[in-house]
Amino acid sequence: KIITDRADLPTRQVFHSGNIERDSMEIRDAADQENINQVVIEFANRDLDYQRDVRYLTTSSALASNDPLRPFNVTVQGIARESEAKRIASISMQRRQQTRHEVSFITGVEAIHVEAGDVAVVGAVVTDLEAGIGGRVIDGGSDHAIIDRPLNMASGYTYEMWLWHVDADTPEIRTVSSGAGDQITIRPTSAFDYAARPSDRFAIGISSEDLIKIRVMRVERQPDG
């Protein structure tokens, strides 16, 4: 199937925290690792009686520095005008220099409704730790943590706690039960894997879901079904 970049394609599905498996989402930088700075395009030039002709498009930064040329070769069929060849070279350069990101996640039967080339919306859960507090745990257990400073919890927000267990040398992230006003006893909505202990480090921030429009590149079934 040909995957196009048309901007008018409809949104086929919405994936969010309710149908994405927790902690399965990964967002990776998919920028061109070759860092192309020159496009070499070959075409049949009608001004040369349709003989093979070559044009070079080089970035201004590469021309102004001693940066080695890293060419990308393009051969086009059915193009006979130099202006068309230059336009294709320019588009190829822009595409190779785009900063793209790849998003992968595990979901359920909702994935049946999309295939390669479809447009979907994904809700990426992020936690703004700058809008919260951090410090040390005074005491606690697997179902609560008593922290060394009060957290003023506002209504209408979801809070997440990042907890680093010193003894186990491992972190955990949990959504915490909401309250109102200053709180020093923090209770996760699901128990910690390790009991909170004195001197464990924590950070608590407001959790939100940022919506990202994506183009589906592939859909794979999990080996375990």
Salt bridges, closest charged atoms under 4 A:
ASP5 OD2 - ARG95 NH1 2.56
ASP5 OD1 - ARG215 NE 3.86
ASP8 OD1 - ARG6 NE 2.97
ASP23 OD2 - ARG22 NE 3.96
GLU26 OE1 - ARG28 NH1 2.99
ASP32 OD2 - ARG96 NE 2.55
GLU34 OE1 - ARG96 NH2 3.36
GLU42 OE1 - ARG52 NE 2.83
ASP53 OD2 - ARG55 NH1 2.96
ASP67 OD2 - ARG70 NH2 2.94
GLU82 OE2 - ARG55 NE 2.95
GLU82 OE2 - LYS86 NZ 3.17
GLU84 OE2 - ARG81 NH2 3.39
GLU102 OE1 - ARG28 NH2 3.61
GLU115 OE2 - LYS1 NZ 2.99
ASP143 OD1 - HIS144 ND1 2.83
ASP148 OD1 - ARG149 NE 3.07
GLU172 OE2 - HIS165 NE2 2.54
GLU172 OE1 - ARG174 NH2 2.85
ASP193 OD1 - ARG174 NH2 3.17
ASP200 OD2 - HIS165 ND1 3.41
GLU220 OE2 - ARG218 NE 3.15
